[in-house]
Amino acid sequence: MTATLAPPVRIGKAAVGALGMLAVATGALESVVTPTLPLLQRELDMSPAEGALLSIVLLITGALVTPVAGKLGDRYGGKRVLVRLMAVVSAGGLVSALAPNLPVLLLGQILQGAMVGALPLSFIVVRKHLPAGESKVAIGVVSGLFVGGGMAGTLSAGPVAEGLSRHWMFALPTIAVIGSTILLNRLMPHDPPGRSDDAGVDWPGLLLLSGTLVTLMLVLALAPDIGSQPLVLGALIVVLAAFVTGWTAVERRAASPMVDLRMLARPAIWKSCVLTFVICVGTSVAVYLVPQLFAVPTGAYGFGAGATEIGFYLLPGAVAASLAGPMAGIGARRFGSRAVVTAGIVIMAAALISLAAVHTEVWHLVIGKMMISLANGLCVTAMVTTTAISVEQSDTGIATSLVLVTRVIGYAVGAQVGGALLTAATPSGSDVPAESAFVTGFVIAGAVTALSLLVARTMGKGVKE
């Protein structure tokens, strides 16, 4: 016997604004480590290997938590799970802020990784409280603000760490997360739970995916040193293949898999994941290479920029990223998702190839990075909105979490590829890589991004509202 559920309460702009504030705060907290990694390595006496671990642990834990959070949100209600998830994130931010050493900081980053699950939970809430057309715009706004928050964290982390301390660069966005979560809890009505089942969390799948992601990051990190340790790299590749095979077998047989591979087989879902991965790889390569090129000494071929100057140069990209989400939501509603994605891919590929050809003036890099940030926001937001409306409402969290996990992996792979190119092109005894490494990185990213048009052209046009 089933009870008739009352229709969900329609939310207003204040509730959507609270979701947006939370997106800004979590985006800022997610991004503070990368620009301050050299400072953290000095203050905590970390080796380069430990620094690499610190830079990816949040991505890995986020990729693991996101599908679980999406599934729980579909089952028990997005708001309920989101508020609890933010309690874990807030605890992680406070641990990171108070951390006296690397092990405690790693623990804080592991807890903070739960923040990546906030986006699919936000999408669940939006879809349950708004009609399809308005939910597209709201999802675009929230996605764009998350990207904008990430850029704001990247810009502000260095000055805060140098002007105050490394503790405050974690504490300030954590305070914002706590405040916006309290506001969200007051303004957002509870959304009704979706379908339920008796299956618990897919722990075998979670553990195997953990091993897969950790091994993948190690393979990418060791790739530049293949000549000195080929056996180690070969062994890791074998281990990676074993993890992937085992994870696939477990997920296909699980009663309630962490990642529903049957859903991933749907054309709308796998096309969104492929496009998101490729686009985020291209974006991440540029995000890594452009600041490095700014910092190359003027006596070589760079600009000798310091942290404050680099932050100023990246500001137009932050503005473009924050505007891209709403633009993509409105564009997908008016013209269809395929048109938005195609435009984003063309813009990004053109910007990357242009940077490979021309990068002798600061404004070349500023404009190129701005266009890449705009294109990334357009594409990823359109992919998420397309995915969200292509499945049943009860599957929104699971489906969008697949795209967001792909986004995280794409960013991690792109950064590792950029780092590997510069490492391989740095002569022994020098800190300055060959200029050709930057050209190669931009060309590879641009070519791969352009090839994704072959997938984009097979997409449906998307629903126009």
N, C-alpha and C positions, 0 to 999 in steps of 0.2 A: 504494500500500500504506500503510495507516495503522497506527500503533502504538496499543496500548491504554494509555490514561493511568490512573495510579493515582488513586483518589478523593482529593479534597482533604482535608487535615488539618482536623479540627474545632478551632476556636479557643476559648480560654477567656476568662474575664472580664478577665484581665490584658491580653490583646491588644486587646480592645475598649476597655479603659481607656486604653491607649496611643493608640488612635485618638481617643478623647475628649479626651485631653490635647492632642493635636495640633490638634483642632478648636478648643479654647479658645485656644490660642496664636495660631493663624492668624486667628481671629475678632478677637482683641485687636489684632493687628498691622494688620488691615484697617481698623480704626475710629479710629486715633489722629489722623488728619489733620483730620477734620471739626470736632471741638470745639476744636482749637487753631489753626484757620486764621487768625484775627486775629493771634495771636501770631507765626505763621510769616510773615505778610505784613509785620509790623513788623520782625522780625529780618532778613529777607532782602530787604527793600525791594521787595516785590512790588506790582504794580498790581492792582486788582480783577479785571481780565481774566486776569492770570497766576494769581491765587488760584483763580479758577473752573476754569482748566485743571488746576491741581494737584488740585483736589477731585474731578475726574471721570476723570483719566487711569488710575487704578487700576481703576475700574469698567469702562472701555472695554477695557483690556488683559485684564482678567479674563473679560469676555464673549467675547473672541476666543480665549483660551487654553482655556477650559472644554470646548468641543466637541472640540477637537483632543486634549486630555488624555483625555477619555472614550473617544474612538475608539482611541487608542494603548493605553489600559488594557484595553479589550476585546480588543485584538489581541495584546499582549505580556504582559499580567498587571498587575493593579492595583498590587500592592506595588512592583514594579520601577519603574513609571512614577511612582508617588507619591513614592518616596524621591528620585528624580532631580529631580522637580518641586520638592520642598522644599529641595534644594540651591540651585536658582535663587532661590527665595523668600528663603532665608537670606542669599544674596549681596546681594539687593535690600535687605533690612533693614539689613545692615551698611553698604551704600552710603548709604542714607538717613540712618543714624545719624551717619556721618562727613561728610555733605554740607556743603561750605562755602558753596554758592550754589544758586540755583534750578535751573540746568541739571543739576547732579549729583543734586539731590533728585528731579527728574523722572525721571532714569534709574533711580534706586532704586525709585521708585513703579511704573515700567513693569515692572521685574523682579518686584516684589512682587505685581503683578497676577496672576501665575501661581498664587497661592494659591487663587483661586476654583475652580480645577480639582481641588482636593484632595477636595471632597465627593463628586463622582461616582466618583472613584477609590476612596474609602473604601467607597462603596456596592457597587462591584464586589467588593472584598475580602470584605465582609460576606456578600454573597449566595453567594459561592463556598465559604464556610467554615461557614455556618449554615443550618439549614432555614428554610423560608419564615416560619413563625410567629415564631421567635426573631430572624430578620433584620429583621422589621418593628420590633420593639422596639429592636434595636441601631441601626438607621437613625434611629429617633426620638431615641435618646440622643445620637448623634453630632450630628444636626442641632440639637438643643436646646442642646448644649454650644457649638456654633459661634455660635449666636445669643447665648448667655450670655457667651461670650468677647468678642463684639463690643460688648455693653453694658458689660462690665468695662473694655474699652479706652476706650470713650467716657467713662466715669466717672473713670478714673485718668489719662488723658493730660494733662489740664489741671494737676492737682496735681504730677505728675512733671515736666512742662515748666517750671512756675513754681518748684518747689522744688529741682530739680536743673538740668536744661537740656532743650532740645528734642532734643538728641542721645540722651538716655537714654530718652525716650518711644518711640523706635524700637528702641533697643538691648535694652531689657528683654524685650519680647515676642519679639524675634529670638533671644535666648538661649534662651527657652522653646521656640521652634520647633526650634532645633538639638537641644536636649536630648530633646524628645519624638520627634523623627525618629530619633535614635540608639536610643531605647528601642523604638520601633516596629520598627525594622530587626532588633532582637534577638528580640523576642517574637512577631512576626507571621510565620507560615510563608509561603513563596512560593505564590502561587496559579497554577494552570496557565494558560498563554496560551490564548486563545480562537481563533476562526477567523482565518486570515491571508489576505491577498490581496497582489497585486503593486502595487496602486495606492499612490502616495505621498500626501503631504499636499496638500490642495486649496488651493494658493497663490492662484490667481485668486479663489476664493470667499472666502478669508481677507482678501485685500486689499479686495475690494468690500464685505465686511461691515464692515471697518475704516472705510472711507469713509462707509458708511451711518450708523454709530454716531457718528462725529465730527460729521458734518453734522447729525444729529438733535439733538445736544447744543447745537450752535451756534444752530440754529433756536429751541430752547426758551430759550436765554440771551438772544437778541435780541428775542424776542416782545414784552416790555414796551416796547421802543423802536420799535415798528412805525411810529408816527407820524413819527419823525424820520428813519428810514431804510427806507422801504417797499420800495425797489428791491433793497436788499441782502437783505432777508428773502425777497422774492419769488424772487430768484436762488438763494438757498440751498434754498428749497423745490423748485425745479426740479431742482437738483443732487441733492437727496435722492431725488426720484422716479426720477431716472436711475440712481442707485446701487442703489435697491431693485429696479428693473426688471432691471438688468444682473446683480445678484447672484442673483435668482430664476432667470433664464435659464441662468446658469452652473451653479448647483446642480442644476437639473433635468437637465442634460446630462452632468455630471461622473460619471466611473466610480466614484469614491469621494468623494462630496461631504462637505464639512466639516459641514454641517447637512443631514441626510437629510430633504428635504421630503416624501418619500413616507411616512416614519415620522410626520412632523408631521401628515399628513393623517388618521392614525388617530384615531377619536373620543376614545379614552382619553387620547391625547397632547395633541391640540389643546385639549381641554377643560381639562386640567391647566394648560397654558400660559396660556390665557385667564384662568382663575381666579387663577393665581399672579400674573400681571401686574396685574390689577385690585386684588387684595388688597395687593400690595406698593406700588402707587401710593397707595392709601389710607393704608397704614402710613407711607410715606415723607413724605407731606404732614404727618401728625401729628408724626412724628419731627423734622421741620424747624420746624413752627410752635410746638409746645409750649415748647421752650427759649427761642425768641424771645419768646413771651408772658411767660415768667417774667422775662426781662431787661428788659421795658418798664418805664420809670420809674414809681414809685408816684404821681407827680404826674399821670400820664396815666390809664391804666386797668390798669397792670401791677403787678409786685411788686418791681421793682428788684433782682432776685437776681443775685449774682455767680456765678463759675464753681463754687466749692465748694458753694454752696447749691443750684445747679441739679443738680449731681451727686448730692447727697443726695436731692433731690426725685425724681430719675429712678431711684433704687435699687429701689423696688418693681417698676418695670417690668422691670429687669434680672432680678430674681428670677422674675417671671412668665414672661419669655422663656426662661429656662433650664429651667423646669419644663414648658413647653408641649411641647417635643419628646418627652420620654418619655410624657407624657400622651396625645399624639396617636398615638404608636406603639401604646400599650396600647389606646386607644379604637378605633383602626382594626382592631386584631386582634379586639376583642370585639364591636363594634357595626357595623363597616364604615366605609369611608372617607367615604362620602357623608354619614353622620350627623355625623362629626367636622367636615367642611368646612362643612356647613350651620350647625352650632352656632357655629363660628368666625365665619362671615359675619354671623350675627345679632348676636353679641356686638360685633363691630367696628363695624357700622353703627349700632347703638344707642349705643355709646360716642362715635362721631364726632358724631352728631346731638346728643347730650347736651352735648358740649363746645361746640357752636355756640350752644346755648341758655343754658348756665350755665357760666361760667368766671370768676367773681368772687372765688373763694377758692382758696388753694393746693391744698387737698385735692380740689377739683373736677378740677384738672389732673392731680394725682398718680393719682387713681383712674382717670380717663379714659385716661391713658397706660398704666397698668398693664393695663387691660382690652384695649387695642389691641395691646400686646405679646403678651399671652396669646393673643388671637385670631389674630394673624399666625403665631405659632409653631404653633398647632393646624392652621391651614389649609395652610401651606407644607409642613410635615412630612407631613401626610396626602397632599398632592399628590405629593410625592416618593416616598413609599412606594407609593402607588397606581401611579405610573408605573413604578417599579422592578419590580413584580411583574406588570405587564401585558404585558411583552415577554419575548422569549427571554433566557436568562441572558447570552448573548454580546452582547446589545444593551443591557445595563443602563447602561453608561457613556454611550453615545450618547443614550439616551432621557432619563436623569436630567439630563444636561448641557443638554438643551433647556429643561427646567423651570428649571434654575439660571441659565441665560443670561437667561431671561424674568424671573426674580427680580431680577437685576442691573439690567436695563433698566427694570423697574418702579420700583425704588428711585431710579434716576437721573432718570427722568421726574417722579416725585412730588416730589423735592427741587427740581427746576427749576420745576415748577408753583407750589410754595409760595413760592419766591423771587420768581418773576414777579409773583404776587399782591401780595406785600408791597412790591416795588419800584414797581409801578403805583399803589399806594395811599399812598405816602409823599410828602407835600407838598414842594415845592421849598424848600430851606433847612432842612428838618427831618430828624431821624434816626428819628422815631417814625411808623410807618405808622398809618393809620386802623384803628380796632378792627374796622370792617366787613370788612377784608381777612381777618382771622382767622376771622370768622363765615362768610364766603363759602368759604374754604378747607375748613373742617370740613364745611360743608353739601355742597359738591361731592364731597368724598371719601366722605362717608357715603352720598350718593345713588348714586354709581357702585358702591360696595361692595354696596349693597342690590340693585342690578340684577343683580349676578353670581349671585344666587339662581336666576335664570332658567336659567343654565347648570348650576348645581350640582344642580338637581332632575332634570336629564337624565342625571346620572352613574349608573353602576352602583353597587350598594350596596357593592361591594368584597368581597374574600374574607375570611371570618371563620375564624380558626384556633382 
